[in-house]
Amino acid sequence: MHGAPDAGRHLALRGRADGQRFSAAERFVTGLRNSGGVAVDSTGVGIYATQHGRDQLAENWPALYKPAQGANLPAEELVRIERGADYGWPECYFDDTQQKLVLAPEYGGDGFYEQIQNSPFQNS
């Protein structure tokens, strides 16, 4: 995972181990946060990662979220990494009760609204 500020802070970039500098042209996925675990399946093709989403929904938006919700929201996810996918962060987080990505409050969300392009979780 890449830790550059602003637009680059939620990217996974592809590169070589020989000192190559990363660039936006090597963007593999976007929208991941705190991926503490990354693994490749036994075929060497499937890439999986955990995602911890965001923090402090109940503390920062008490009008929208009850304290009990803050313990579970956002849900941690195990995602299959797909080239070019957007996994939502920081605009969206995964709600385990609704089983969908919802728009974060600082982007105009109310805990129910969903809208994200190129997401493997996007409802049709």
mmCIF file of the C-alpha atoms, coordinates in Angstrom:
data_MODEL
# 
_entry.id   MODEL 
# 
loop_
_atom_site.group_PDB 
_atom_site.id 
_atom_site.type_symbol 
_atom_site.label_atom_id 
_atom_site.label_alt_id 
_atom_site.label_comp_id 
_atom_site.label_asym_id 
_atom_site.label_entity_id 
_atom_site.label_seq_id 
_atom_site.pdbx_PDB_ins_code 
_atom_site.Cartn_x 
_atom_site.Cartn_y 
_atom_site.Cartn_z 
_atom_site.occupancy 
_atom_site.B_iso_or_equiv 
_atom_site.pdbx_formal_charge 
_atom_site.auth_seq_id 
_atom_site.auth_comp_id 
_atom_site.auth_asym_id 
_atom_site.auth_atom_id 
_atom_site.pdbx_PDB_model_num 
ATOM 1   C CA . MET A 1 1   ? 0.000   0.000   0.000   1.00 0.00 ? 1   MET A CA 1 
ATOM 2   C CA . HIS A 1 2   ? 1.224   3.472   -0.745  1.00 0.00 ? 2   HIS A CA 1 
ATOM 3   C CA . GLY A 1 3   ? 1.340   6.212   1.886   1.00 0.00 ? 3   GLY A CA 1 
ATOM 4   C CA . ALA A 1 4   ? 1.716   9.415   -0.155  1.00 0.00 ? 4   ALA A CA 1 
ATOM 5   C CA . PRO A 1 5   ? -0.470  12.345  0.967   1.00 0.00 ? 5   PRO A CA 1 
ATOM 6   C CA . ASP A 1 6   ? -3.809  13.416  -0.467  1.00 0.00 ? 6   ASP A CA 1 
ATOM 7   C CA . ALA A 1 7   ? -4.904  11.705  -3.701  1.00 0.00 ? 7   ALA A CA 1 
ATOM 8   C CA . GLY A 1 8   ? -2.233  9.025   -3.381  1.00 0.00 ? 8   GLY A CA 1 
ATOM 9   C CA . ARG A 1 9   ? -2.882  7.971   0.181   1.00 0.00 ? 9   ARG A CA 1 
ATOM 10  C CA . HIS A 1 10  ? -5.317  5.191   -0.604  1.00 0.00 ? 10  HIS A CA 1 
ATOM 11  C CA . LEU A 1 11  ? -3.614  3.492   -3.538  1.00 0.00 ? 11  LEU A CA 1 
ATOM 12  C CA . ALA A 1 12  ? -1.991  0.180   -4.256  1.00 0.00 ? 12  ALA A CA 1 
ATOM 13  C CA . LEU A 1 13  ? 0.655   0.654   -6.916  1.00 0.00 ? 13  LEU A CA 1 
ATOM 14  C CA . ARG A 1 14  ? 2.422   -1.872  -9.091  1.00 0.00 ? 14  ARG A CA 1 
ATOM 15  C CA . GLY A 1 15  ? 6.186   -1.706  -9.341  1.00 0.00 ? 15  GLY A CA 1 
ATOM 16  C CA . ARG A 1 16  ? 9.474   -3.588  -9.502  1.00 0.00 ? 16  ARG A CA 1 
ATOM 17  C CA . ALA A 1 17  ? 11.814  -4.267  -6.606  1.00 0.00 ? 17  ALA A CA 1 
ATOM 18  C CA . ASP A 1 18  ? 14.797  -2.675  -8.374  1.00 0.00 ? 18  ASP A CA 1 
ATOM 19  C CA . GLY A 1 19  ? 14.283  0.848   -7.075  1.00 0.00 ? 19  GLY A CA 1 
ATOM 20  C CA . GLN A 1 20  ? 11.615  1.963   -9.547  1.00 0.00 ? 20  GLN A CA 1 
ATOM 21  C CA . ARG A 1 21  ? 9.806   5.144   -8.563  1.00 0.00 ? 21  ARG A CA 1 
ATOM 22  C CA . PHE A 1 22  ? 6.048   4.789   -8.304  1.00 0.00 ? 22  PHE A CA 1 
ATOM 23  C CA . SER A 1 23  ? 3.770   6.895   -10.468 1.00 0.00 ? 23  SER A CA 1 
ATOM 24  C CA . ALA A 1 24  ? 0.030   7.321   -11.029 1.00 0.00 ? 24  ALA A CA 1 
ATOM 25  C CA . ALA A 1 25  ? 0.503   5.386   -14.275 1.00 0.00 ? 25  ALA A CA 1 
ATOM 26  C CA . GLU A 1 26  ? 1.150   2.300   -12.136 1.00 0.00 ? 26  GLU A CA 1 
ATOM 27  C CA . ARG A 1 27  ? -2.065  2.646   -10.118 1.00 0.00 ? 27  ARG A CA 1 
ATOM 28  C CA . PHE A 1 28  ? -3.459  -0.831  -9.467  1.00 0.00 ? 28  PHE A CA 1 
ATOM 29  C CA . VAL A 1 29  ? -6.396  -0.048  -7.137  1.00 0.00 ? 29  VAL A CA 1 
ATOM 30  C CA . THR A 1 30  ? -7.617  2.867   -5.061  1.00 0.00 ? 30  THR A CA 1 
ATOM 31  C CA . GLY A 1 31  ? -9.820  3.321   -2.021  1.00 0.00 ? 31  GLY A CA 1 
ATOM 32  C CA . LEU A 1 32  ? -8.112  0.967   0.454   1.00 0.00 ? 32  LEU A CA 1 
ATOM 33  C CA . ARG A 1 33  ? -7.276  2.059   4.000   1.00 0.00 ? 33  ARG A CA 1 
ATOM 34  C CA . ASN A 1 34  ? -5.259  0.257   6.669   1.00 0.00 ? 34  ASN A CA 1 
ATOM 35  C CA . SER A 1 35  ? -4.812  -2.970  4.734   1.00 0.00 ? 35  SER A CA 1 
ATOM 36  C CA . GLY A 1 36  ? -3.121  -4.891  7.506   1.00 0.00 ? 36  GLY A CA 1 
ATOM 37  C CA . GLY A 1 37  ? -3.202  -8.151  5.627   1.00 0.00 ? 37  GLY A CA 1 
ATOM 38  C CA . VAL A 1 38  ? -2.465  -8.770  1.955   1.00 0.00 ? 38  VAL A CA 1 
ATOM 39  C CA . ALA A 1 39  ? -2.200  -12.268 0.480   1.00 0.00 ? 39  ALA A CA 1 
ATOM 40  C CA . VAL A 1 40  ? -1.963  -14.040 -2.857  1.00 0.00 ? 40  VAL A CA 1 
ATOM 41  C CA . ASP A 1 41  ? -3.959  -17.243 -3.317  1.00 0.00 ? 41  ASP A CA 1 
ATOM 42  C CA . SER A 1 42  ? -2.353  -20.608 -4.130  1.00 0.00 ? 42  SER A CA 1 
ATOM 43  C CA . THR A 1 43  ? -2.783  -20.060 -7.884  1.00 0.00 ? 43  THR A CA 1 
ATOM 44  C CA . GLY A 1 44  ? -0.685  -16.900 -7.707  1.00 0.00 ? 44  GLY A CA 1 
ATOM 45  C CA . VAL A 1 45  ? -3.466  -14.960 -9.415  1.00 0.00 ? 45  VAL A CA 1 
ATOM 46  C CA . GLY A 1 46  ? -5.971  -13.839 -6.765  1.00 0.00 ? 46  GLY A CA 1 
ATOM 47  C CA . ILE A 1 47  ? -4.890  -11.027 -4.458  1.00 0.00 ? 47  ILE A CA 1 
ATOM 48  C CA . TYR A 1 48  ? -6.836  -10.431 -1.227  1.00 0.00 ? 48  TYR A CA 1 
ATOM 49  C CA . ALA A 1 49  ? -6.594  -7.709  1.406   1.00 0.00 ? 49  ALA A CA 1 
ATOM 50  C CA . THR A 1 50  ? -8.266  -6.662  4.594   1.00 0.00 ? 50  THR A CA 1 
ATOM 51  C CA . GLN A 1 51  ? -9.619  -3.145  4.833   1.00 0.00 ? 51  GLN A CA 1 
ATOM 52  C CA . HIS A 1 52  ? -10.322 -1.288  8.045   1.00 0.00 ? 52  HIS A CA 1 
ATOM 53  C CA . GLY A 1 53  ? -12.196 1.579   6.431   1.00 0.00 ? 53  GLY A CA 1 
ATOM 54  C CA . ARG A 1 54  ? -12.490 4.600   8.693   1.00 0.00 ? 54  ARG A CA 1 
ATOM 55  C CA . ASP A 1 55  ? -12.993 5.541   12.326  1.00 0.00 ? 55  ASP A CA 1 
ATOM 56  C CA . GLN A 1 56  ? -15.187 7.499   14.733  1.00 0.00 ? 56  GLN A CA 1 
ATOM 57  C CA . LEU A 1 57  ? -18.543 7.689   12.994  1.00 0.00 ? 57  LEU A CA 1 
ATOM 58  C CA . ALA A 1 58  ? -20.509 7.877   16.255  1.00 0.00 ? 58  ALA A CA 1 
ATOM 59  C CA . GLU A 1 59  ? -18.067 10.265  17.898  1.00 0.00 ? 59  GLU A CA 1 
ATOM 60  C CA . ASN A 1 60  ? -17.912 12.695  14.982  1.00 0.00 ? 60  ASN A CA 1 
ATOM 61  C CA . TRP A 1 61  ? -21.548 12.477  13.797  1.00 0.00 ? 61  TRP A CA 1 
ATOM 62  C CA . PRO A 1 62  ? -23.689 11.688  16.869  1.00 0.00 ? 62  PRO A CA 1 
ATOM 63  C CA . ALA A 1 63  ? -26.815 12.918  15.090  1.00 0.00 ? 63  ALA A CA 1 
ATOM 64  C CA . LEU A 1 64  ? -26.433 10.142  12.490  1.00 0.00 ? 64  LEU A CA 1 
ATOM 65  C CA . TYR A 1 65  ? -24.884 7.253   14.451  1.00 0.00 ? 65  TYR A CA 1 
ATOM 66  C CA . LYS A 1 66  ? -25.633 5.775   17.860  1.00 0.00 ? 66  LYS A CA 1 
ATOM 67  C CA . PRO A 1 67  ? -22.684 4.796   20.114  1.00 0.00 ? 67  PRO A CA 1 
ATOM 68  C CA . ALA A 1 68  ? -23.440 1.092   19.606  1.00 0.00 ? 68  ALA A CA 1 
ATOM 69  C CA . GLN A 1 69  ? -23.087 1.572   15.847  1.00 0.00 ? 69  GLN A CA 1 
ATOM 70  C CA . GLY A 1 70  ? -19.654 3.100   16.352  1.00 0.00 ? 70  GLY A CA 1 
ATOM 71  C CA . ALA A 1 71  ? -18.394 -0.229  17.681  1.00 0.00 ? 71  ALA A CA 1 
ATOM 72  C CA . ASN A 1 72  ? -19.226 -2.013  14.413  1.00 0.00 ? 72  ASN A CA 1 
ATOM 73  C CA . LEU A 1 73  ? -19.142 0.705   11.776  1.00 0.00 ? 73  LEU A CA 1 
ATOM 74  C CA . PRO A 1 74  ? -17.437 0.674   9.543   1.00 0.00 ? 74  PRO A CA 1 
ATOM 75  C CA . ALA A 1 75  ? -17.065 -3.041  9.213   1.00 0.00 ? 75  ALA A CA 1 
ATOM 76  C CA . GLU A 1 76  ? -13.702 -4.562  8.458   1.00 0.00 ? 76  GLU A CA 1 
ATOM 77  C CA . GLU A 1 77  ? -13.682 -6.200  5.047   1.00 0.00 ? 77  GLU A CA 1 
ATOM 78  C CA . LEU A 1 78  ? -11.833 -8.918  3.227   1.00 0.00 ? 78  LEU A CA 1 
ATOM 79  C CA . VAL A 1 79  ? -11.744 -7.893  -0.427  1.00 0.00 ? 79  VAL A CA 1 
ATOM 80  C CA . ARG A 1 80  ? -10.474 -9.530  -3.585  1.00 0.00 ? 80  ARG A CA 1 
ATOM 81  C CA . ILE A 1 81  ? -8.261  -6.973  -5.271  1.00 0.00 ? 81  ILE A CA 1 
ATOM 82  C CA . GLU A 1 82  ? -9.324  -6.289  -8.855  1.00 0.00 ? 82  GLU A CA 1 
ATOM 83  C CA . ARG A 1 83  ? -7.164  -4.103  -11.104 1.00 0.00 ? 83  ARG A CA 1 
ATOM 84  C CA . GLY A 1 84  ? -8.679  -0.631  -11.513 1.00 0.00 ? 84  GLY A CA 1 
ATOM 85  C CA . ALA A 1 85  ? -11.229 -1.088  -8.699  1.00 0.00 ? 85  ALA A CA 1 
ATOM 86  C CA . ASP A 1 86  ? -12.161 1.634   -6.222  1.00 0.00 ? 86  ASP A CA 1 
ATOM 87  C CA . TYR A 1 87  ? -12.874 0.207   -2.761  1.00 0.00 ? 87  TYR A CA 1 
ATOM 88  C CA . GLY A 1 88  ? -14.412 3.420   -1.503  1.00 0.00 ? 88  GLY A CA 1 
ATOM 89  C CA . TRP A 1 89  ? -12.199 5.062   1.080   1.00 0.00 ? 89  TRP A CA 1 
ATOM 90  C CA . PRO A 1 90  ? -12.342 7.897   2.023   1.00 0.00 ? 90  PRO A CA 1 
ATOM 91  C CA . GLU A 1 91  ? -15.669 8.651   0.329   1.00 0.00 ? 91  GLU A CA 1 
ATOM 92  C CA . CYS A 1 92  ? -17.425 5.441   1.371   1.00 0.00 ? 92  CYS A CA 1 
ATOM 93  C CA . TYR A 1 93  ? -17.301 2.775   4.029   1.00 0.00 ? 93  TYR A CA 1 
ATOM 94  C CA . PHE A 1 94  ? -18.737 -0.731  4.238   1.00 0.00 ? 94  PHE A CA 1 
ATOM 95  C CA . ASP A 1 95  ? -21.828 -1.164  6.422   1.00 0.00 ? 95  ASP A CA 1 
ATOM 96  C CA . ASP A 1 96  ? -22.049 -4.812  7.517   1.00 0.00 ? 96  ASP A CA 1 
ATOM 97  C CA . THR A 1 97  ? -25.714 -4.556  8.501   1.00 0.00 ? 97  THR A CA 1 
ATOM 98  C CA . GLN A 1 98  ? -26.785 -3.222  5.098   1.00 0.00 ? 98  GLN A CA 1 
ATOM 99  C CA . GLN A 1 99  ? -24.090 -5.239  3.247   1.00 0.00 ? 99  GLN A CA 1 
ATOM 100 C CA . LYS A 1 100 ? -23.128 -2.323  1.029   1.00 0.00 ? 100 LYS A CA 1 
ATOM 101 C CA . LEU A 1 101 ? -20.850 0.664   0.683   1.00 0.00 ? 101 LEU A CA 1 
ATOM 102 C CA . VAL A 1 102 ? -22.440 3.865   1.976   1.00 0.00 ? 102 VAL A CA 1 
ATOM 103 C CA . LEU A 1 103 ? -21.339 7.442   1.461   1.00 0.00 ? 103 LEU A CA 1 
ATOM 104 C CA . ALA A 1 104 ? -19.398 8.860   4.420   1.00 0.00 ? 104 ALA A CA 1 
ATOM 105 C CA . PRO A 1 105 ? -20.984 11.819  6.264   1.00 0.00 ? 105 PRO A CA 1 
ATOM 106 C CA . GLU A 1 106 ? -18.225 14.270  5.389   1.00 0.00 ? 106 GLU A CA 1 
ATOM 107 C CA . TYR A 1 107 ? -19.076 13.611  1.719   1.00 0.00 ? 107 TYR A CA 1 
ATOM 108 C CA . GLY A 1 108 ? -22.801 14.177  2.237   1.00 0.00 ? 108 GLY A CA 1 
ATOM 109 C CA . GLY A 1 109 ? -23.810 10.690  3.337   1.00 0.00 ? 109 GLY A CA 1 
ATOM 110 C CA . ASP A 1 110 ? -26.467 9.932   5.920   1.00 0.00 ? 110 ASP A CA 1 
ATOM 111 C CA . GLY A 1 111 ? -25.582 6.303   6.670   1.00 0.00 ? 111 GLY A CA 1 
ATOM 112 C CA . PHE A 1 112 ? -27.837 4.944   3.914   1.00 0.00 ? 112 PHE A CA 1 
ATOM 113 C CA . TYR A 1 113 ? -26.978 6.645   0.624   1.00 0.00 ? 113 TYR A CA 1 
ATOM 114 C CA . GLU A 1 114 ? -24.553 4.817   -1.670  1.00 0.00 ? 114 GLU A CA 1 
ATOM 115 C CA . GLN A 1 115 ? -22.793 6.015   -4.797  1.00 0.00 ? 115 GLN A CA 1 
ATOM 116 C CA . ILE A 1 116 ? -19.395 4.998   -6.054  1.00 0.00 ? 116 ILE A CA 1 
ATOM 117 C CA . GLN A 1 117 ? -18.108 4.339   -9.544  1.00 0.00 ? 117 GLN A CA 1 
ATOM 118 C CA . ASN A 1 118 ? -15.952 1.335   -10.545 1.00 0.00 ? 118 ASN A CA 1 
ATOM 119 C CA . SER A 1 119 ? -16.493 -0.445  -7.253  1.00 0.00 ? 119 SER A CA 1 
ATOM 120 C CA . PRO A 1 120 ? -16.716 -4.235  -7.124  1.00 0.00 ? 120 PRO A CA 1 
ATOM 121 C CA . PHE A 1 121 ? -19.475 -3.675  -4.523  1.00 0.00 ? 121 PHE A CA 1 
ATOM 122 C CA . GLN A 1 122 ? -21.540 -1.212  -6.588  1.00 0.00 ? 122 GLN A CA 1 
ATOM 123 C CA . ASN A 1 123 ? -25.196 -2.202  -6.729  1.00 0.00 ? 123 ASN A CA 1 
ATOM 124 C CA . SER A 1 124 ? -26.748 -2.202  -10.182 1.00 0.00 ? 124 SER A CA 1 
# 
